[in-house]
Amino acid sequence: MKRRTIGPAYERSPATECSEWTSRNFLVLLSAVIFAMLWWFVVDWVVDKLIPFIADDEAAQYSSQDSVWIAVKVIGAVILAVLVCKSRAK
């Protein structure tokens, strides 16, 4: 007759599991942060340099600090971070 096992002899705390996951996936998290910063700089460059150059209109002034562009930066950075972490995290 086989003995029934209840479970592991000990349970690890969530902090320990989170710490181990972070140490295993440090490069993934670092690359997600780098991609988010690159996205931020690309949006800044497009809004501050490329759009005024292409538009060549002094009446249409864009600022990368407008709330719409900040929302684009934040939402895009979050999406990039999620995609990088989902594709590479263990």
N, C-alpha and C positions, 0 to 999 in steps of 0.2 A: 504494500500500500504506500502510495506516494504522499509525502507530507505537503501540506498546503502552506505556501509562503504568503505572508501578509504584505510584505513590501520591503523596501531597503531598510537596513539597520539604522540608518540615520537620514535625516532630511537636511539638505543644505539650505541656507537662508537665501532669500531673493537677492540680497546685496552681493553675496558670494557668486551666485550664478550670473548676475549682471556684470560683475567685475571680470569673471572669466570670459564672458562673451565679448566684452570691450577689449580685453587683451588679445583675444583671438582675431578680432576684426578691426584692430587699430588702423591698419593701412587702408581698409575700406572706408572707415570714418574719415580719415585724413584726405583721401581722394574725393570723398563727397564734399568736404569743406572746400577743397581746392576748386572743384567744378563749380560750386556755388559762388565762390569769389570771382572766378573767370566769367561766369554769367553776369554777375553784378558789373564788372568792368566793361563787358561787351555792351550791355544796355546803356551804361553811361556814355561810352564812345559813340554809339549809334545816335543817341538823343542829343548829345552836346556837339558832336563834330559832323557826323554823316548827314543827318537830316538838314541842318542849316546849309551845308555845302550843296546838297542836291536841290533843296528848295530854292535857294538863292533869293529868298524873300525876307526882307527885314521886318515885315509886319508880323510874320509868324515866328515868334520866339518860343522855343521850348526850353524847359529846364529839367534836368534829370532828378531834381528834388521835388517835383510835383507829386501829388498823392497817387495819381494814376501810374506813374513810372515806378514809384516805390512799391506799389502793389504788384506790378509786373516783375520787379526784381525779387521780391520776397516769395511770391507764389512760384516763380520759375526756379528759384534756388531750392525751395522745398521739394518740388517735383523732381529736380535733378538729384537731390540727395536721396529721395526715396527710390528712384530708379537705380542709382548706383548701389545702394545698400541691398535692394532686392536681388540684383543680378550677381552680386559678389559675396554677400555675407554668408557665413557658415553657421 
